[in-house]
């Protein structure tokens, strides 16, 4: 049996730039080294933990000379919690790096010719900007560096917080979170302390047992508060006193709900919820429109910045009132309804049936009668028959998940040839791939890039079959007229990007 190779250790490494996924970049002996949590200008010692033919990856063991860009993180959980990973960067530098990230990915992955990219729109709020947070319960919390596991008291093992990056079964206990305004922290800590005092079991993710599983808190700009607790099983003797005391302690809770999840995974999209107290939904408003949000509904988590994002979409769409607009991946119909006043008709398609039901309700409560919504898998719903029945789109808005669009969707778009496409993306890497298809006017398997965009495997759209992507010589091409990055998530590596395409 061969010896295990010793991973390299490098001293006085100069960090040169930031890369995708929040890593930084250095070069050692002519080889690329990706370093976690580095900042351009840092001089650091690095322990390599992954060696590949073209690059290495490692982590900082010591900061020899800190970058002049470094600032003191404001959160005590920084460095362990995987949420706000750029707290050690001034916000203006974060924005500059995110803007450059958009340019790099569109040009390097999509090989796209870009107009001058508009300056990124920063968020007016950089803390307490999220209207929704998801917490997990665990009976075996993440052990912090320097802690002795044998010295941890039994009462100090349970946690209610966030999953540690890279570990599905590890939860960091959160004392205070700067992402959401009060009463979020107070509600979470009350439930945790109540559970400890009354011996309610925190969930064991590996053993798949326990009582308290997840907690979802929404604090909306309207002042409404929604709390949803996910239990592993139904036990009213345990549940009723908790829910009653929660309402007594926090009368400002507008909507208190629960979900029973006895499955092996944490997904709740296919599970019913029960309204315990108050109303079964809350509402967010935007330019006089009211949007219904249920316990399982999707709504952009930065309430203030989402208005700026949708305003960019509306400006790019250039609607005159005579257009048929398709809003693909419509969610609860927010973009579609936001555009409806300036369109002849809007058509929304979304995979999640419950989201479509919310979209229909949103249209009804706002008195909008020129919007239609359809549920189903996009690659199955959007076809020639659907377009014939609902009208050829003049403008298409794309706002897909991180995986981007399926090749068959790109093919249908090219065949229907809308005058303009507005592409909203939370993942510029897959956006770049999709834009290349649209700008080159083909979706041909033999011509597709050999490598997928630099994104996690689970984030990449399914590869097309030969039947999906027969060569199309006569399809139209699109050109990019505008690019507008928008920062929806300060102190994170994520950036939203809006691109306007016009048919040549």
Secondary structure, DSSP 8 states (H G I E B T S, - for coil): --------EEEEEE--EE-GGGEEEEEETTEEEEEET--TT-EEEEEEEEE-SSEEEEEEEEEEE--TTB---S-TTBTTBSS-TTTTB-HHHHHHHHHHHHHHHHHHTS-------EEEE--S-SSS-BSEEEEEEESS----TT--GGG--GGGT-EEEEE-TT-TT-EEE-S--SSS-TTHHHHHHHHHHHHHHTT--B-BTTTTB-SEEEEEEEE-TTS-EEEEEEESS--HHHHHHHHHHHHHH-TT-SEEEEEE--SSS---TTS-EEEEEE-S-EEEEETTEEEEE-TT----SBHHHHHHHHHHHHHHHT--S--EEEEET-TTTHHHHHHGGGSSEEEEEES-HHHHHHHHHHHHHTT--SEEEEES-HHHHSSHHHHHHH---SEEEE---TT---HHHHHHHHHHT-SEEEEEES-HHHHHHHHHHHHHT---GGGS-SS--SS-GGGS-----TTTT---TT---EEEEEEEEE-SSTTSS--EEEEEEEE-
